[in-house]
Amino acid sequence: MKITAFEVREDERPFFEKLARDQHLDLVLCPDPLNMKNLRMLTDSAGISVLGRSRLDAGILDCLKERGVRYISTRTIGYNHIDVEYARSIGLKVSNADYAPNGVADYAVMLMLMSLRNYKQALYRGNVNDYSLPGLEGREMRNLTVGIVGVGKIGRTVIENLRGFGCRILAFNRHPVPDLEHQVTFVPLDTLYRDSDIISLHVPLHAQTYHMIDRSAMSQMKDGVILINTARGELIDMEALLDGIETKKIGALGLDVIENEEGIYHKDRRTDIISNREMAYLRQFPNVTMTQHMAFYTIEAVESMVSCGVRNLLEFEKCGSCRLEL
């Protein structure tokens, strides 16, 4: 079976090459996202694998179909960069990746602690030999209420991590999670907004969750609330976010993702003009910690993402089915 993988980073390459040897694959690796210009690489490829910068809309999907591609895998858990319904309608099979939730869950808790302890300002001061304390007084997790929005694999692992801190944990989920009811208190979303000192988002991006944190949602939250987002940037309305920081409604932000990050994160843009004013403005606040969509980025997760990306395509070819976690 011939497979073409796009957006292949150097850290992924050894895992791809090992799978190619072990599975006797004809594997083509491309560092660029899939687009109309590099579709010509797909001669005789039955399957392709991509990451999140490849935008697989109807036009791209039609071209894939015309070139004989039958299977698509994304090496990400999220799949909002693929028009899955259209792919299905033209007979293309699509799968997403699965990897252990621990890396992202650990990262979310790290951002909570960094926000609570004013780590960004402490680090900055230390770099300029300012070792003063005023303005750096923090808070202890054990005295706070943490709200977890979305109790999938990552959300429930965050809950497990937080239990050792002794904090009160609230959770909202679209479906009941009976086995966690003795560990957390499940509440409606508006109650979670109202009662939480820290709110951490762990839901996928789709039409119902797009801009779920907007001005109306923020108005229900405590003054000084801490927001953590390691899921998808579009869950939070950027304009509402800026208003929340400026008015001090939001006490601190820990963001691994932001709205309109495409074309910026996962690239070296040191000498470029970056046309994202909101991003530049947001990151300068002393109580905003922003990282470059890297919560997932562990050795274990990278290996698992590559393995899922290839093995799902092989499973499609072998038996015509594959678990698609939508």
SENU-659209 format. One record per residue (C-alpha): residue in three letters; x, y, z; residue number from 1. Coordinates in nm, 4 decimals. Example, Ala and Ser with C-alpha at 12.3 -4.5 7.8 and 13.67 -1.06 7.14 Angstrom:
2
+------+----------+----------+----------+-----+
| rest |       px |       py |       pz |  nr |
+------+----------+----------+----------+-----+
|  Ala |   1.2300 |  -0.4500 |   0.7800 |   1 |
|  Ser |   1.3670 |  -0.1060 |   0.7140 |   2 |
+------+----------+----------+----------+-----+
// end
This chain:
326
+------+----------+----------+----------+-----+
| rest |       px |       py |       pz |  nr |
+------+----------+----------+----------+-----+
|  Met |   0.0000 |   0.0000 |   0.0000 |   1 |
|  Lys |   0.1301 |   0.3441 |  -0.0882 |   2 |
|  Ile |   0.0779 |   0.6187 |   0.1688 |   3 |
|  Thr |   0.1675 |   0.9871 |   0.1434 |   4 |
|  Ala |   0.2064 |   1.1757 |   0.4720 |   5 |
|  Phe |   0.1923 |   1.5550 |   0.4813 |   6 |
|  Glu |   0.3142 |   1.8037 |   0.7453 |   7 |
|  Val |   0.5788 |   1.5544 |   0.8558 |   8 |
|  Arg |   0.7985 |   1.7088 |   1.1232 |   9 |
|  Glu |   1.1535 |   1.5889 |   1.1824 |  10 |
|  Asp |   1.0550 |   1.4426 |   1.5193 |  11 |
|  Glu |   0.7950 |   1.2252 |   1.3423 |  12 |
|  Arg |   1.0271 |   1.0995 |   1.0675 |  13 |
|  Pro |   1.2005 |   0.8168 |   1.2634 |  14 |
|  Phe |   0.8631 |   0.6721 |   1.3645 |  15 |
|  Phe |   0.7356 |   0.6876 |   1.0061 |  16 |
|  Glu |   1.0506 |   0.5220 |   0.8764 |  17 |
|  Lys |   1.0302 |   0.2422 |   1.1317 |  18 |
|  Leu |   0.6679 |   0.1710 |   1.0379 |  19 |
|  Ala |   0.7615 |   0.1700 |   0.6701 |  20 |
|  Arg |   1.0266 |  -0.0941 |   0.7368 |  21 |
|  Asp |   0.8115 |  -0.3043 |   0.9678 |  22 |
|  Gln |   0.5005 |  -0.2932 |   0.7473 |  23 |
|  His |   0.6815 |  -0.2962 |   0.4105 |  24 |
|  Leu |   0.5114 |   0.0259 |   0.3057 |  25 |
|  Asp |   0.5667 |   0.2504 |   0.0085 |  26 |
|  Leu |   0.5718 |   0.5700 |   0.2138 |  27 |
|  Val |   0.6223 |   0.9256 |   0.0858 |  28 |
|  Leu |   0.6938 |   1.1967 |   0.3436 |  29 |
|  Cys |   0.6226 |   1.5645 |   0.2739 |  30 |
|  Pro |   0.6988 |   1.8473 |   0.5215 |  31 |
|  Asp |   0.4329 |   2.0796 |   0.3779 |  32 |
|  Pro |   0.0572 |   2.0841 |   0.4393 |  33 |
|  Leu |  -0.1602 |   1.9243 |   0.1726 |  34 |
|  Asn |  -0.2819 |   2.1839 |  -0.0769 |  35 |
|  Met |  -0.3786 |   2.2182 |  -0.4420 |  36 |
|  Lys |  -0.0149 |   2.2690 |  -0.5446 |  37 |
|  Asn |   0.1258 |   1.9449 |  -0.4054 |  38 |
|  Leu |  -0.1615 |   1.7159 |  -0.4979 |  39 |
|  Arg |   0.0570 |   1.5890 |  -0.7811 |  40 |
|  Met |   0.2549 |   1.3892 |  -0.5242 |  41 |
|  Leu |  -0.0400 |   1.1562 |  -0.4785 |  42 |
|  Thr |   0.0169 |   0.9279 |  -0.7765 |  43 |
|  Asp |  -0.0966 |   0.5771 |  -0.6771 |  44 |
|  Ser |  -0.1432 |   0.6713 |  -0.3089 |  45 |
|  Ala |  -0.4390 |   0.4875 |  -0.1590 |  46 |
|  Gly |  -0.4121 |   0.6728 |   0.1705 |  47 |
|  Ile |  -0.2910 |   1.0054 |   0.3055 |  48 |
|  Ser |  -0.2092 |   1.1296 |   0.6536 |  49 |
|  Val |  -0.2186 |   1.4946 |   0.7613 |  50 |
|  Leu |  -0.1966 |   1.7256 |   1.0607 |  51 |
|  Gly |  -0.4104 |   2.0273 |   1.1426 |  52 |
|  Arg |  -0.2650 |   2.2788 |   0.8952 |  53 |
|  Ser |  -0.3995 |   2.0827 |   0.5978 |  54 |
|  Arg |  -0.7479 |   2.2179 |   0.5268 |  55 |
|  Leu |  -0.9427 |   1.9384 |   0.3612 |  56 |
|  Asp |  -1.2476 |   2.1144 |   0.2224 |  57 |
|  Ala |  -1.4784 |   1.9922 |  -0.0535 |  58 |
|  Gly |  -1.2466 |   2.1099 |  -0.3309 |  59 |
|  Ile |  -0.9423 |   1.9269 |  -0.1933 |  60 |
|  Leu |  -1.1489 |   1.6188 |  -0.1144 |  61 |
|  Asp |  -1.2847 |   1.6024 |  -0.4711 |  62 |
|  Cys |  -0.9277 |   1.6184 |  -0.6019 |  63 |
|  Leu |  -0.8189 |   1.3412 |  -0.3663 |  64 |
|  Lys |  -1.1024 |   1.1242 |  -0.4876 |  65 |
|  Glu |  -1.0125 |   1.1908 |  -0.8510 |  66 |
|  Arg |  -0.6512 |   1.0853 |  -0.7859 |  67 |
|  Gly |  -0.7524 |   0.7517 |  -0.6381 |  68 |
|  Val |  -0.7145 |   0.8303 |  -0.2685 |  69 |
|  Arg |  -0.9584 |   0.6201 |  -0.0665 |  70 |
|  Tyr |  -0.8510 |   0.6749 |   0.2935 |  71 |
|  Ile |  -0.7579 |   0.9783 |   0.5052 |  72 |
|  Ser |  -0.6082 |   0.9853 |   0.8519 |  73 |
|  Thr |  -0.5360 |   1.2901 |   1.0603 |  74 |
|  Arg |  -0.2626 |   1.2472 |   1.3190 |  75 |
|  Thr |  -0.4601 |   1.4684 |   1.5556 |  76 |
|  Ile |  -0.7503 |   1.4014 |   1.7883 |  77 |
|  Gly |  -0.9346 |   1.7078 |   1.6572 |  78 |
|  Tyr |  -1.0704 |   1.6872 |   1.3038 |  79 |
|  Asn |  -1.2298 |   2.0290 |   1.2421 |  80 |
|  His |  -0.9812 |   2.0856 |   0.9562 |  81 |
|  Ile |  -1.1569 |   1.8130 |   0.7545 |  82 |
|  Asp |  -1.5057 |   1.8293 |   0.6068 |  83 |
|  Val |  -1.5864 |   1.4815 |   0.7334 |  84 |
|  Glu |  -1.9479 |   1.4774 |   0.6175 |  85 |
|  Tyr |  -1.8519 |   1.5674 |   0.2618 |  86 |
|  Ala |  -1.5719 |   1.3108 |   0.2647 |  87 |
|  Arg |  -1.8216 |   1.0436 |   0.3629 |  88 |
|  Ser |  -2.0647 |   1.1555 |   0.0954 |  89 |
|  Ile |  -1.8077 |   1.0900 |  -0.1794 |  90 |
|  Gly |  -1.6905 |   0.7610 |  -0.0340 |  91 |
|  Leu |  -1.3694 |   0.8646 |   0.1426 |  92 |
|  Lys |  -1.3028 |   0.7023 |   0.4793 |  93 |
|  Val |  -1.1608 |   0.9268 |   0.7520 |  94 |
|  Ser |  -0.9978 |   0.8480 |   1.0853 |  95 |
|  Asn |  -0.8467 |   1.0547 |   1.3636 |  96 |
|  Ala |  -0.5658 |   0.9758 |   1.6053 |  97 |
|  Asp |  -0.5764 |   0.8506 |   1.9576 |  98 |
|  Tyr |  -0.3041 |   0.9018 |   2.2130 |  99 |
|  Ala |  -0.2760 |   0.8957 |   2.5891 | 100 |
|  Pro |  -0.4369 |   1.2019 |   2.7497 | 101 |
|  Asn |  -0.1694 |   1.2474 |   3.0134 | 102 |
|  Gly |   0.0482 |   1.4988 |   2.8292 | 103 |
|  Val |  -0.2318 |   1.7484 |   2.7664 | 104 |
|  Ala |  -0.3854 |   1.6892 |   3.1098 | 105 |
|  Asp |  -0.0527 |   1.7507 |   3.2841 | 106 |
|  Tyr |  -0.0017 |   2.0640 |   3.0770 | 107 |
|  Ala |  -0.3450 |   2.2011 |   3.1715 | 108 |
|  Val |  -0.2648 |   2.1644 |   3.5415 | 109 |
|  Met |   0.0749 |   2.3240 |   3.4833 | 110 |
|  Leu |  -0.0951 |   2.6293 |   3.3282 | 111 |
|  Met |  -0.3293 |   2.6484 |   3.6273 | 112 |
|  Leu |  -0.0348 |   2.6536 |   3.8673 | 113 |
|  Met |   0.1601 |   2.9035 |   3.6585 | 114 |
|  Ser |  -0.1431 |   3.1329 |   3.6553 | 115 |
|  Leu |  -0.2053 |   3.0972 |   4.0286 | 116 |
|  Arg |   0.1585 |   3.1688 |   4.1177 | 117 |
|  Asn |   0.2215 |   3.4564 |   3.8735 | 118 |
|  Tyr |   0.5018 |   3.2590 |   3.7144 | 119 |
|  Lys |   0.5226 |   3.4672 |   3.3974 | 120 |
|  Gln |   0.6098 |   3.7817 |   3.5900 | 121 |
|  Ala |   0.8411 |   3.5965 |   3.8282 | 122 |
|  Leu |   1.0340 |   3.4535 |   3.5328 | 123 |
|  Tyr |   1.0582 |   3.7926 |   3.3636 | 124 |
|  Arg |   1.1833 |   3.9627 |   3.6786 | 125 |
|  Gly |   1.4455 |   3.6958 |   3.7368 | 126 |
|  Asn |   1.5779 |   3.7414 |   3.3837 | 127 |
|  Val |   1.6492 |   4.1094 |   3.4562 | 128 |
|  Asn |   1.7796 |   4.0476 |   3.8110 | 129 |
|  Asp |   1.4655 |   4.1843 |   3.9762 | 130 |
|  Tyr |   1.4009 |   3.9557 |   4.2736 | 131 |
|  Ser |   1.1313 |   4.1633 |   4.4406 | 132 |
|  Leu |   0.8091 |   4.0079 |   4.5719 | 133 |
|  Pro |   0.5337 |   4.2728 |   4.5437 | 134 |
|  Gly |   0.2730 |   4.1715 |   4.2877 | 135 |
|  Leu |   0.3737 |   3.8040 |   4.2905 | 136 |
|  Glu |   0.1578 |   3.6834 |   4.5785 | 137 |
|  Gly |  -0.0230 |   3.3700 |   4.4674 | 138 |
|  Arg |  -0.3117 |   3.1468 |   4.5726 | 139 |
|  Glu |  -0.3288 |   2.7846 |   4.6838 | 140 |
|  Met |  -0.5217 |   2.5312 |   4.4765 | 141 |
|  Arg |  -0.6641 |   2.3539 |   4.7826 | 142 |
|  Asn |  -0.8839 |   2.6542 |   4.8626 | 143 |
|  Leu |  -1.0289 |   2.6914 |   4.5137 | 144 |
|  Thr |  -1.3054 |   2.5471 |   4.2977 | 145 |
|  Val |  -1.1974 |   2.4166 |   3.9576 | 146 |
|  Gly |  -1.4518 |   2.3698 |   3.6792 | 147 |
|  Ile |  -1.3807 |   2.1106 |   3.4087 | 148 |
|  Val |  -1.5791 |   2.1615 |   3.0869 | 149 |
|  Gly |  -1.5846 |   1.8309 |   2.8993 | 150 |
|  Val |  -1.5091 |   1.4978 |   3.0630 | 151 |
|  Gly |  -1.3612 |   1.2915 |   2.7831 | 152 |
|  Lys |  -1.0248 |   1.1197 |   2.8160 | 153 |
|  Ile |  -0.8342 |   1.4427 |   2.8760 | 154 |
|  Gly |  -1.0910 |   1.6036 |   3.1047 | 155 |
|  Arg |  -1.1152 |   1.3009 |   3.3294 | 156 |
|  Thr |  -0.7340 |   1.2761 |   3.3487 | 157 |
|  Val |  -0.7213 |   1.6421 |   3.4563 | 158 |
|  Ile |  -0.9707 |   1.5508 |   3.7286 | 159 |
|  Glu |  -0.7472 |   1.2642 |   3.8428 | 160 |
|  Asn |  -0.4481 |   1.4994 |   3.8531 | 161 |
|  Leu |  -0.6391 |   1.7609 |   4.0530 | 162 |
|  Arg |  -0.7645 |   1.5236 |   4.3211 | 163 |
|  Gly |  -0.4237 |   1.5333 |   4.4900 | 164 |
|  Phe |  -0.4479 |   1.9085 |   4.5396 | 165 |
|  Gly |  -0.7583 |   1.8865 |   4.7587 | 166 |
|  Cys |  -0.9566 |   2.1425 |   4.5585 | 167 |
|  Arg |  -1.3298 |   2.1260 |   4.4956 | 168 |
|  Ile |  -1.3975 |   2.0013 |   4.1432 | 169 |
|  Leu |  -1.7059 |   2.0791 |   3.9368 | 170 |
|  Ala |  -1.7664 |   1.9262 |   3.5954 | 171 |
|  Phe |  -1.9972 |   1.9693 |   3.2992 | 172 |
|  Asn |  -2.0443 |   1.7047 |   3.0326 | 173 |
|  Arg |  -2.3084 |   1.6533 |   2.7656 | 174 |
|  His |  -2.3548 |   1.2915 |   2.8708 | 175 |
|  Pro |  -2.3599 |   1.1320 |   3.2177 | 176 |
|  Val |  -2.0337 |   0.9887 |   3.3518 | 177 |
|  Pro |  -2.1535 |   0.7646 |   3.6379 | 178 |
|  Asp |  -1.8104 |   0.6338 |   3.7372 | 179 |
|  Leu |  -1.6903 |   0.9876 |   3.8203 | 180 |
|  Glu |  -1.9861 |   1.1015 |   4.0245 | 181 |
|  His |  -1.8109 |   1.0103 |   4.3513 | 182 |
|  Gln |  -1.5054 |   1.2192 |   4.2556 | 183 |
|  Val |  -1.6591 |   1.5402 |   4.1221 | 184 |
|  Thr |  -1.9842 |   1.7307 |   4.1311 | 185 |
|  Phe |  -2.1593 |   1.7441 |   3.7936 | 186 |
|  Val |  -2.3459 |   2.0697 |   3.7435 | 187 |
|  Pro |  -2.5123 |   2.2657 |   3.4606 | 188 |
|  Leu |  -2.2747 |   2.4859 |   3.2624 | 189 |
|  Asp |  -2.4098 |   2.8115 |   3.4049 | 190 |
|  Thr |  -2.3535 |   2.6817 |   3.7589 | 191 |
|  Leu |  -1.9966 |   2.5844 |   3.6714 | 192 |
|  Tyr |  -1.9348 |   2.9321 |   3.5296 | 193 |
|  Arg |  -2.0803 |   3.0965 |   3.8400 | 194 |
|  Asp |  -1.9002 |   2.8921 |   4.1054 | 195 |
|  Ser |  -1.5555 |   2.8160 |   3.9591 | 196 |
|  Asp |  -1.2349 |   3.0034 |   4.0403 | 197 |
|  Ile |  -1.0583 |   2.8218 |   3.7552 | 198 |
|  Ile |  -1.2260 |   2.6969 |   3.4372 | 199 |
|  Ser |  -1.0467 |   2.4521 |   3.2075 | 200 |
|  Leu |  -1.1814 |   2.3630 |   2.8620 | 201 |
|  His |  -1.1628 |   2.0064 |   2.7293 | 202 |
|  Val |  -1.4262 |   1.9821 |   2.4562 | 203 |
|  Pro |  -1.3891 |   1.9330 |   2.0797 | 204 |
|  Leu |  -1.4537 |   2.2172 |   1.8379 | 205 |
|  His |  -1.7807 |   2.1948 |   1.6450 | 206 |
|  Ala |  -2.0801 |   2.4167 |   1.5724 | 207 |
|  Gln |  -2.2179 |   2.3872 |   1.9274 | 208 |
|  Thr |  -1.8889 |   2.4703 |   2.1018 | 209 |
|  Tyr |  -1.7631 |   2.7464 |   1.8696 | 210 |
|  His |  -1.7252 |   3.0628 |   2.0832 | 211 |
|  Met |  -1.8918 |   2.8889 |   2.3772 | 212 |
|  Ile |  -1.6964 |   3.1338 |   2.5940 | 213 |
|  Asp |  -1.8359 |   3.4687 |   2.4814 | 214 |
|  Arg |  -1.9396 |   3.7877 |   2.6601 | 215 |
|  Ser |  -2.2565 |   3.6257 |   2.7900 | 216 |
|  Ala |  -2.0654 |   3.3294 |   2.9342 | 217 |
|  Met |  -1.8020 |   3.5555 |   3.0918 | 218 |
|  Ser |  -2.0687 |   3.7709 |   3.2534 | 219 |
|  Gln |  -2.1770 |   3.4641 |   3.4527 | 220 |
|  Met |  -1.8268 |   3.3982 |   3.5865 | 221 |
|  Lys |  -1.6621 |   3.5198 |   3.9047 | 222 |
|  Asp |  -1.4608 |   3.8370 |   3.8890 | 223 |
|  Gly |  -1.0963 |   3.7342 |   3.8613 | 224 |
|  Val |  -1.1693 |   3.3932 |   3.7119 | 225 |
|  Ile |  -0.8766 |   3.1999 |   3.5632 | 226 |
|  Leu |  -0.9380 |   3.0481 |   3.2187 | 227 |
|  Ile |  -0.7325 |   2.7580 |   3.0842 | 228 |
|  Asn |  -0.7554 |   2.6388 |   2.7228 | 229 |
|  Thr |  -0.5530 |   2.3458 |   2.5901 | 230 |
|  Ala |  -0.8248 |   2.2326 |   2.3474 | 231 |
|  Arg |  -0.9053 |   2.4610 |   2.0516 | 232 |
|  Gly |  -0.8677 |   2.8381 |   2.0276 | 233 |
|  Glu |  -1.2051 |   2.8923 |   1.8646 | 234 |
|  Leu |  -1.3843 |   2.7817 |   2.1804 | 235 |
|  Ile |  -1.3245 |   3.1353 |   2.3108 | 236 |
|  Asp |  -1.4322 |   3.4532 |   2.1345 | 237 |
|  Met |  -1.1161 |   3.6617 |   2.1047 | 238 |
|  Glu |  -1.2937 |   3.9993 |   2.1329 | 239 |
|  Ala |  -1.4704 |   3.8884 |   2.4505 | 240 |
|  Leu |  -1.1394 |   3.7555 |   2.5826 | 241 |
|  Leu |  -0.9654 |   4.0893 |   2.5318 | 242 |
|  Asp |  -1.2519 |   4.2730 |   2.7012 | 243 |
|  Gly |  -1.2336 |   4.0312 |   2.9923 | 244 |
|  Ile |  -0.8625 |   4.0922 |   3.0441 | 245 |
|  Glu |  -0.8877 |   4.4707 |   3.0058 | 246 |
|  Thr |  -1.1741 |   4.4987 |   3.2567 | 247 |
|  Lys |  -1.0047 |   4.2530 |   3.4971 | 248 |
|  Lys |  -1.3057 |   4.0236 |   3.4807 | 249 |
|  Ile |  -1.0473 |   3.7600 |   3.3944 | 250 |
|  Gly |  -0.7784 |   3.7289 |   3.6584 | 251 |
|  Ala |  -0.5401 |   3.5210 |   3.4484 | 252 |
|  Leu |  -0.5221 |   3.3212 |   3.1272 | 253 |
|  Gly |  -0.3333 |   3.0039 |   3.0461 | 254 |
|  Leu |  -0.3633 |   2.9481 |   2.6716 | 255 |
|  Asp |  -0.1935 |   2.6828 |   2.4648 | 256 |
|  Val |  -0.4272 |   2.7636 |   2.1746 | 257 |
|  Ile |  -0.5833 |   3.0826 |   2.0421 | 258 |
|  Glu |  -0.8282 |   3.1770 |   1.7746 | 259 |
|  Asn |  -0.6667 |   3.2381 |   1.4325 | 260 |
|  Glu |  -0.3382 |   3.0696 |   1.5219 | 261 |
|  Glu |  -0.3168 |   2.9030 |   1.1799 | 262 |
|  Gly |  -0.0001 |   2.9921 |   0.9909 | 263 |
|  Ile |   0.1723 |   3.1119 |   1.3084 | 264 |
|  Tyr |   0.2187 |   2.8280 |   1.5533 | 265 |
|  His |   0.4612 |   2.5452 |   1.4752 | 266 |
|  Lys |   0.6697 |   2.7732 |   1.2525 | 267 |
|  Asp |   0.9776 |   2.9903 |   1.3026 | 268 |
|  Arg |   0.8372 |   3.3407 |   1.2460 | 269 |
|  Arg |   1.1156 |   3.5419 |   1.4157 | 270 |
|  Thr |   1.1889 |   3.7618 |   1.1144 | 271 |
|  Asp |   0.8318 |   3.7826 |   0.9840 | 272 |
|  Ile |   0.5587 |   4.0398 |   1.0204 | 273 |
|  Ile |   0.2776 |   3.8513 |   1.1936 | 274 |
|  Ser |  -0.0619 |   3.9897 |   1.1023 | 275 |
|  Asn |  -0.2503 |   3.8951 |   1.4161 | 276 |
|  Arg |  -0.2982 |   4.2078 |   1.6247 | 277 |
|  Glu |  -0.5164 |   4.0385 |   1.8857 | 278 |
|  Met |  -0.2496 |   3.7780 |   1.9529 | 279 |
|  Ala |   0.0267 |   4.0387 |   1.9887 | 280 |
|  Tyr |  -0.1886 |   4.2520 |   2.2176 | 281 |
|  Leu |  -0.3035 |   3.9607 |   2.4332 | 282 |
|  Arg |   0.0390 |   3.8132 |   2.4999 | 283 |
|  Gln |   0.1780 |   4.1374 |   2.6475 | 284 |
|  Phe |  -0.0459 |   4.1272 |   2.9553 | 285 |
|  Pro |   0.1418 |   4.0223 |   3.2699 | 286 |
|  Asn |  -0.1314 |   3.7742 |   3.3682 | 287 |
|  Val |  -0.1499 |   3.5971 |   3.0308 | 288 |
|  Thr |   0.0599 |   3.2869 |   2.9672 | 289 |
|  Met |   0.0577 |   3.1732 |   2.6047 | 290 |
|  Thr |   0.2347 |   2.8753 |   2.4512 | 291 |
|  Gln |   0.2511 |   2.7549 |   2.0919 | 292 |
|  His |  -0.0064 |   2.4711 |   2.0793 | 293 |
|  Met |   0.2327 |   2.2248 |   2.2370 | 294 |
|  Ala |   0.0358 |   2.0653 |   2.5210 | 295 |
|  Phe |   0.0209 |   1.7433 |   2.3184 | 296 |
|  Tyr |   0.3933 |   1.7472 |   2.2415 | 297 |
|  Thr |   0.5577 |   1.4571 |   2.4217 | 298 |
|  Ile |   0.7703 |   1.1745 |   2.2834 | 299 |
|  Glu |   0.4992 |   0.9274 |   2.3716 | 300 |
|  Ala |   0.2243 |   1.1254 |   2.2006 | 301 |
|  Val |   0.4227 |   1.1867 |   1.8812 | 302 |
|  Glu |   0.4957 |   0.8150 |   1.8422 | 303 |
|  Ser |   0.1303 |   0.7298 |   1.9053 | 304 |
|  Met |   0.0058 |   0.9923 |   1.6580 | 305 |
|  Val |   0.2276 |   0.8579 |   1.3802 | 306 |
|  Ser |   0.1349 |   0.4989 |   1.4609 | 307 |
|  Cys |  -0.2380 |   0.5801 |   1.4542 | 308 |
|  Gly |  -0.1982 |   0.7774 |   1.1343 | 309 |
|  Val |  -0.0461 |   0.4822 |   0.9504 | 310 |
|  Arg |  -0.2177 |   0.1874 |   1.1161 | 311 |
|  Asn |  -0.5667 |   0.3313 |   1.0669 | 312 |
|  Leu |  -0.4995 |   0.3547 |   0.6932 | 313 |
|  Leu |  -0.3769 |  -0.0039 |   0.6888 | 314 |
|  Glu |  -0.6878 |  -0.1154 |   0.8755 | 315 |
|  Phe |  -0.9074 |   0.0592 |   0.6205 | 316 |
|  Glu |  -0.7263 |  -0.1244 |   0.3418 | 317 |
|  Lys |  -0.7404 |  -0.4580 |   0.5192 | 318 |
|  Cys |  -1.1011 |  -0.4744 |   0.6313 | 319 |
|  Gly |  -1.2744 |  -0.1584 |   0.5125 | 320 |
|  Ser |  -1.3388 |  -0.0302 |   0.8620 | 321 |
|  Cys |  -1.1609 |   0.1662 |   1.1301 | 322 |
|  Arg |  -1.2633 |   0.3205 |   1.4579 | 323 |
|  Leu |  -1.3418 |   0.6854 |   1.3916 | 324 |
|  Glu |  -1.3657 |   0.8696 |   1.7223 | 325 |
|  Leu |  -1.6059 |   1.1492 |   1.6388 | 326 |
+------+----------+----------+----------+-----+
// end
